[in-house]
Amino acid sequence: MNKKIIIFGGDGFCGWPTSLRLSEVGYDIIIVDNLVRRKTDIELCCDSLTPISTIQARIEAWKQLTGKEIRFEYVDIAKDYDRVLALLREIEPVSVVHFAEQRAAPYSMKSPYHKRYTVDNNLNATHNILCAIVETGLDIHLVHLGTTGYYGYGTAGMDIPEGYLNVKVETDNGELKELEIMYPAKPGSIYHTTKTQDALFFYYYNKNDGLRITDLHQGIVWGTNTPETMRDERLINRFDYDGDYGTVLNRFLMQAAVGHPLTVHGTGGQTRAFIHIRDTTNCIRLAIQNPPKFGERVKIFNQTTECHNIKMLAEKIASMTGAEIRYYQNPRNEDPENELRFCNDSFLKLGLNPITLDEGLLTEVVDIADKYRERCDFSKVICTSTWRSDMAVDFEGSKNPVTTEINSPKVPFQIAAK
């Protein structure tokens, strides 16, 4: 039985623990990565809070502990199509998992360069994988890590379905016709926009070439360690806490550990979807084990386990740790408040037992942050990437929620009417 899996982006925050989990359960893992996330640490002058080992040291440690080998290939898949194609032909994997995209919304909004980089990297990486699979002629199942941000962060007034929406349209003769369409995309950043474009690539290659594809619309990841990464400090996962790459719950927990006020944006009335990193690895495993059938449409899962209001989340952590809460002008151009609910029946039916916001696991993250608190650069905690150049960065914050109207962008010029 073919057990070979290529993990594109297998050195990253989600990719590394997923690689170990899949290796642990018996898959032959090949990590393909250009190590760009490590290079971005240098660009941002901000290291992971946890001291992460080199990819070579990680792989060697895993072999010493388990006897299992993980192969590593240094490839920029967005630029080197021929290497991607050659690897697929050589390895003939049963599945490939695609993590190899710039994953941070704030980073994608830092500057025109970062916007262009995110588009170039993410879209070319995705398309190169798809095009190469077709060129090999092999039956390779693609599992892609997407985002719940595909749907936008407005208030839908319903449980958001898993990728598809049933609608009724009026025909020319006045009759109502039922259609199933892809859920309308509403991206909130350049990063999210690339994920919605990925979905169109998947739709096309599935329809035109019959590729078997699973797209996972994942919520915000919290937690750091999995049972595999906890076996040895050389296997520890990265912990991003900065304003560009740190995820909101991990940032709150880190801030509480090091004595920094919890940085709530705006009123804190935003609701977001969450998933623990351990559930991420298990969802990927379930997706691999349950591929779409031949001729089936793109399979879309909402990879999220619960939704939480940001203000209430901050209050929970403040109550647990004694941390101060401060409210900052929101650097994002988004609704100040929203409600959000997702349907996640597919993974539950496949046997996922979700990890929810248990205080024990929250405390575990705080303990990790406290252990490595000396590695924290306080100057990197505030988010300085704004969604538009006319939005100011708030370094001071306030004790009270900050209400900011979403302003239309300034019109640079007007043509006078004749």
C-alpha positions as MATLAB code, in Angstrom:
seq = 'MNKKIIIFGGDGFCGWPTSLRLSEVGYDIIIVDNLVRRKTDIELCCDSLTPISTIQARIEAWKQLTGKEIRFEYVDIAKDYDRVLALLREIEPVSVVHFAEQRAAPYSMKSPYHKRYTVDNNLNATHNILCAIVETGLDIHLVHLGTTGYYGYGTAGMDIPEGYLNVKVETDNGELKELEIMYPAKPGSIYHTTKTQDALFFYYYNKNDGLRITDLHQGIVWGTNTPETMRDERLINRFDYDGDYGTVLNRFLMQAAVGHPLTVHGTGGQTRAFIHIRDTTNCIRLAIQNPPKFGERVKIFNQTTECHNIKMLAEKIASMTGAEIRYYQNPRNEDPENELRFCNDSFLKLGLNPITLDEGLLTEVVDIADKYRERCDFSKVICTSTWRSDMAVDFEGSKNPVTTEINSPKVPFQIAAK';
ca = [
       0.000    0.000    0.000;
       1.342    3.419   -0.996;
       1.984    5.423    2.193;
       4.102    8.218    0.691;
       3.001   11.762    1.529;
       4.666   14.987    0.385;
       4.210   17.871    2.822;
       4.744   21.152    0.994;
       5.642   23.691    3.696;
       6.417   20.976    6.223;
       8.809   23.116    8.299;
       6.164   25.660    9.336;
       3.852   26.197   12.306;
       1.202   23.754   11.055;
       3.374   21.759    8.666;
       5.963   20.520   11.173;
       3.624   18.984   13.767;
       1.499   17.541   10.947;
       4.590   15.909    9.424;
       5.405   14.279   12.764;
       1.820   13.138   13.365;
       1.576   11.508    9.937;
       4.985    9.883   10.369;
       3.918    8.603   13.773;
       0.827    6.870   12.346;
       2.820    5.134    9.629;
       3.126    7.384    6.568;
       6.392    7.884    4.691;
       6.917   11.657    4.869;
       8.807   13.883    2.461;
       9.004   17.541    3.536;
       9.430   20.061    0.722;
      10.161   23.583    1.957;
      12.258   26.637    1.056;
      12.557   27.622    4.754;
      11.196   31.083    3.950;
       9.440   31.411    7.311;
      12.848   31.244    9.015;
      14.119   33.923    6.628;
      11.091   36.081    7.466;
      12.188   35.979   11.126;
      15.377   37.703    9.978;
      13.432   40.237    7.906;
      11.132   41.114   10.832;
      13.972   40.946   13.404;
      11.762   38.711   15.519;
      12.446   35.061   16.309;
       9.986   32.427   17.432;
       9.414   32.650   21.198;
      10.392   28.983   21.357;
      13.911   28.147   20.152;
      13.337   26.042   17.042;
      16.058   23.739   15.762;
      17.262   23.543   12.180;
      15.205   21.308    9.916;
      18.140   18.870    9.773;
      18.370   18.702   13.590;
      14.612   18.227   13.835;
      14.615   15.315   11.408;
      17.641   13.684   13.058;
      16.040   13.979   16.499;
      12.858   12.342   15.212;
      14.877    9.467   13.748;
      16.786    8.984   17.015;
      13.583    8.905   19.046;
      11.378    6.820   16.753;
      13.550    5.129   14.168;
      11.387    6.756   11.495;
      12.983    8.683    8.658;
      11.656   11.925    7.193;
      13.169   13.127    3.938;
      13.732   16.832    3.305;
      13.955   18.602   -0.053;
      14.844   22.303   -0.266;
      12.638   23.671   -3.057;
      10.828   26.953   -3.712;
       7.710   25.466   -5.261;
       6.406   28.875   -6.366;
       9.435   29.308   -8.635;
      10.835   25.871   -9.467;
       8.074   24.056  -11.319;
      10.463   21.508  -12.825;
      11.639   20.358   -9.372;
       8.027   19.980   -8.221;
       7.211   17.925  -11.299;
      10.338   15.770  -10.913;
       9.585   15.054   -7.237;
       6.025   14.005   -7.981;
       7.228   11.671  -10.739;
       9.974   10.187   -8.564;
       8.005    9.739   -5.337;
       4.518    9.010   -6.743;
       2.800   10.041   -3.489;
      -0.709    8.918   -2.649;
      -1.398   12.443   -1.338;
       0.266   15.822   -1.091;
      -0.498   18.324    1.667;
      -0.152   21.981    0.715;
       0.906   24.337    3.536;
       3.403   26.242    1.371;
       1.767   29.678    1.379;
       2.496   32.970    3.122;
      -0.030   32.534    5.944;
      -0.346   35.879    7.740;
      -2.951   38.506    6.898;
      -1.068   41.407    8.581;
       2.160   40.504    6.803;
       0.306   40.529    3.484;
      -0.792   44.129    4.180;
       2.541   45.610    5.349;
       3.467   47.274    2.062;
       3.041   47.011   -1.702;
       6.008   44.630   -1.726;
       4.395   42.293    0.813;
       1.090   42.348   -1.054;
       2.815   41.429   -4.309;
       4.977   38.786   -2.655;
       1.955   37.124   -1.056;
       0.093   36.982   -4.359;
       3.121   35.786   -6.340;
       4.085   33.128   -3.805;
       0.671   31.765   -2.878;
      -0.941   31.628   -6.300;
       2.124   30.311   -8.104;
       2.743   27.668   -5.435;
      -0.821   26.393   -5.637;
      -0.961   26.462   -9.406;
       2.419   24.771   -9.817;
       1.265   21.848   -7.661;
      -1.988   21.485   -9.585;
      -0.351   21.784  -12.991;
       2.377   19.310  -12.053;
      -0.126   16.714  -10.818;
      -1.930   16.917  -14.153;
       1.330   16.640  -16.105;
       2.403   13.490  -14.227;
      -0.835   11.725  -15.092;
      -0.797   10.227  -11.579;
      -3.764    9.938   -9.230;
      -2.560   12.201   -6.423;
      -4.988   13.519   -3.819;
      -4.297   17.174   -2.917;
      -5.113   18.332    0.614;
      -4.926   22.122    0.972;
      -4.937   24.212    4.140;
      -7.296   27.100    3.513;
      -8.996   29.509    5.911;
     -12.409   30.331    7.335;
     -11.504   33.884    6.286;
     -12.614   32.786    2.824;
     -16.180   33.455    3.999;
     -15.390   36.873    5.442;
     -16.058   38.069    8.969;
     -19.503   39.557    8.649;
     -22.661   38.288   10.333;
     -24.234   35.619    8.123;
     -27.220   34.997   10.398;
     -26.806   31.223   10.004;
     -24.341   28.388   10.381;
     -21.956   28.869    7.464;
     -22.044   25.655    5.421;
     -19.009   23.713    4.312;
     -18.070   25.407    1.074;
     -21.322   25.188   -0.865;
     -24.590   27.088   -0.676;
     -28.030   26.177   -1.981;
     -29.720   29.139   -3.652;
     -32.819   29.811   -5.756;
     -32.700   31.962   -8.879;
     -35.516   33.201  -11.062;
     -35.422   31.947  -14.653;
     -36.599   33.841  -17.756;
     -40.087   32.357  -17.446;
     -40.422   33.427  -13.809;
     -39.867   30.005  -12.264;
     -37.508   29.466   -9.324;
     -34.621   27.130  -10.002;
     -32.507   25.619   -7.237;
     -28.733   25.772   -7.653;
     -25.768   24.769   -5.550;
     -22.929   27.279   -5.766;
     -19.632   27.849   -4.029;
     -20.241   29.983   -0.961;
     -19.603   33.627   -1.955;
     -16.099   34.685   -0.994;
     -15.548   37.832    1.046;
     -11.812   38.146    1.689;
     -10.579   40.639    4.251;
      -6.930   40.921    3.242;
      -4.568   40.123    0.375;
      -3.714   36.851    2.128;
      -7.389   35.898    2.300;
      -7.824   36.940   -1.327;
      -5.176   34.427   -2.396;
      -7.062   31.698   -0.567;
     -10.257   32.536   -2.438;
      -8.304   32.373   -5.702;
      -6.971   28.965   -4.637;
     -10.584   27.807   -4.398;
     -11.188   28.830   -8.024;
      -8.057   26.957   -9.113;
      -9.365   23.881   -7.320;
     -12.798   24.203   -8.892;
     -11.281   24.433  -12.369;
      -8.759   21.587  -12.099;
     -11.358   19.345  -10.499;
     -13.878   20.098  -13.260;
     -11.446   20.054  -16.171;
      -8.906   17.393  -15.187;
     -10.722   15.355  -12.565;
      -8.208   16.075   -9.800;
      -9.209   14.826   -6.376;
      -8.952   17.774   -4.011;
      -9.832   18.483   -0.383;
      -9.848   22.136    0.733;
      -9.791   22.733    4.484;
     -11.189   26.070    5.618;
      -9.331   26.318    8.913;
     -10.011   28.600   11.855;
      -7.375   30.467   13.873;
      -4.902   27.999   15.362;
      -4.026   28.116   19.047;
      -1.638   26.036   21.121;
       1.923   25.141   20.232;
       2.768   21.569   21.102;
       1.461   18.178   20.073;
       2.328   14.809   21.645;
       5.048   14.406   19.020;
       6.703   17.837   19.409;
       6.756   17.404   23.220;
       9.060   14.373   23.081;
      12.262   16.389   22.768;
      13.108   20.092   22.813;
      14.694   19.688   19.379;
      11.204   18.910   18.040;
       9.465   21.910   19.623;
       7.108   23.847   17.384;
       7.468   27.547   16.653;
       5.522   30.082   18.732;
       4.839   33.350   16.916;
       3.859   36.246   19.149;
       4.560   39.322   16.999;
       1.945   41.590   15.437;
       2.304   40.034   11.987;
       2.433   36.270   12.516;
       1.164   35.706   16.052;
      -2.385   34.331   16.229;
      -4.732   36.148   18.583;
      -5.198   33.563   21.326;
      -1.523   32.599   21.464;
      -0.664   36.301   21.565;
      -3.008   36.875   24.510;
      -1.540   33.907   26.402;
       2.029   35.056   25.729;
       1.209   38.626   26.734;
      -0.254   37.383   30.006;
       2.869   35.322   30.701;
       5.356   38.155   30.118;
       3.355   40.948   31.751;
       2.244   42.818   28.635;
      -1.373   44.071   28.464;
      -3.660   41.939   26.315;
      -3.908   43.751   22.967;
      -7.579   43.829   21.975;
      -8.315   45.640   18.707;
     -11.246   48.044   18.586;
     -14.178   47.001   20.754;
     -13.205   43.339   20.831;
     -16.641   42.602   19.416;
     -15.222   40.464   16.611;
     -16.046   36.758   16.655;
     -13.562   34.293   15.226;
     -13.315   30.538   14.675;
     -10.622   28.563   16.513;
      -8.920   25.183   16.406;
      -6.146   23.673   18.506;
      -2.928   22.675   16.725;
      -3.464   19.046   17.775;
      -6.821   19.045   16.006;
      -5.162   20.537   12.918;
      -2.849   17.525   12.662;
      -5.699   15.071   13.205;
      -7.931   16.797   10.651;
      -5.189   16.510    8.031;
      -4.886   12.800    8.832;
      -8.654   12.314    8.495;
      -8.707   14.219    5.196;
      -5.950   12.011    3.777;
      -7.725    8.863    4.898;
     -11.046    9.983    3.398;
     -10.306   11.396   -0.070;
     -13.025   12.375   -2.545;
     -14.182    9.638   -4.889;
     -13.291    9.791   -8.576;
     -15.555   12.299  -10.281;
     -16.580   13.915   -6.980;
     -16.486   17.709   -6.658;
     -13.895   19.439   -4.495;
     -14.455   18.297   -0.929;
     -14.577   21.277    1.452;
     -14.404   20.931    5.230;
     -14.781   23.712    7.792;
     -11.751   22.857    9.920;
     -12.794   24.637   13.083;
     -14.057   23.467   16.438;
     -15.514   26.552   18.176;
     -16.144   30.286   17.810;
     -15.382   32.956   20.399;
     -15.861   36.675   20.867;
     -12.432   38.335   21.203;
     -13.379   40.566   24.148;
     -14.823   37.638   26.078;
     -11.718   35.602   25.261;
      -9.469   38.355   26.635;
     -11.623   38.585   29.772;
     -11.333   34.822   30.309;
      -7.547   34.952   30.077;
      -7.368   38.065   32.260;
      -9.478   36.294   34.885;
      -7.242   33.235   34.700;
      -3.910   35.079   34.822;
      -4.554   38.530   36.283;
      -3.441   40.224   33.073;
      -4.497   43.774   32.150;
      -6.637   44.349   29.041;
      -6.001   47.340   26.788;
      -7.902   48.305   23.673;
      -6.110   49.565   20.559;
      -7.302   51.195   17.371;
      -8.022   48.364   14.973;
      -5.350   48.232   12.231;
      -7.736   46.204   10.068;
     -10.538   47.484    7.879;
     -13.332   45.251    9.193;
     -16.674   45.293   10.960;
     -16.184   46.332   14.599;
     -18.514   43.559   15.731;
     -19.871   40.395   14.179;
     -21.432   37.038   14.974;
     -20.053   33.864   13.443;
     -21.147   30.236   13.392;
     -19.864   27.362   11.283;
     -21.119   23.956   10.308;
     -18.335   21.428   10.966;
     -20.279   18.181   10.670;
     -17.906   16.490    8.216;
     -14.962   16.050   10.560;
     -17.224   15.172   13.484;
     -18.775   12.372   11.404;
     -15.271   11.122   10.580;
     -14.505   10.778   14.293;
     -12.816   14.029   15.292;
     -13.052   14.575   19.047;
     -12.513   18.356   19.237;
     -10.257   20.027   21.758;
     -12.044   23.071   23.161;
     -10.806   26.000   25.218;
      -9.866   23.961   28.243;
      -8.046   25.937   30.945;
      -5.486   23.153   31.311;
      -4.339   23.560   27.735;
      -4.494   27.358   28.044;
      -2.244   27.108   31.095;
       0.123   24.866   29.139;
       0.594   27.615   26.546;
       1.147   30.211   29.283;
       3.770   27.943   30.864;
       5.619   27.614   27.552;
       5.537   31.379   27.077;
       6.777   31.912   30.625;
       9.617   29.423   30.131;
      10.926   31.342   27.130;
       9.903   34.846   28.205;
      13.487   36.116   27.949;
      13.255   35.622   24.174;
      10.345   38.081   23.885;
      11.035   41.393   22.142;
       8.384   43.725   23.560;
       8.795   46.120   20.635;
       7.327   43.468   18.307;
       4.092   42.871   20.221;
       1.988   45.739   18.820;
       0.618   45.170   15.324;
       2.144   47.846   13.091;
       0.808   46.543    9.748;
      -2.261   48.578    8.829;
      -4.783   47.769    6.129;
      -4.374   51.225    4.521;
      -1.609   53.809    4.589;
      -3.943   56.457    6.059;
      -4.564   54.345    9.190;
      -2.373   55.278   12.162;
      -0.671   52.726   14.404;
      -1.878   52.880   18.010;
       1.022   52.240   20.397;
      -0.679   53.502   23.579;
      -4.058   51.830   23.752;
      -6.932   52.604   26.131;
      -8.599   51.064   29.167;
     -11.932   51.271   27.356;
     -13.096   49.718   24.069;
     -12.182   51.823   21.038;
     -14.946   52.508   18.557;
     -13.706   53.321   15.091;
     -15.899   53.830   12.054;
     -14.849   51.963    8.940;
     -13.916   54.800    6.644;
     -13.925   54.676    2.889;
     -10.471   55.159    1.395;
      -9.595   58.711    0.567;
     -10.207   59.628   -3.056;
      -6.850   60.875   -4.379;
      -8.347   63.122   -6.998;
     -11.627   64.059   -8.667;
     -12.421   64.988  -12.234;
     -14.329   68.216  -12.301;
     -17.653   68.113  -14.152;
     -17.768   70.205  -17.295;
];
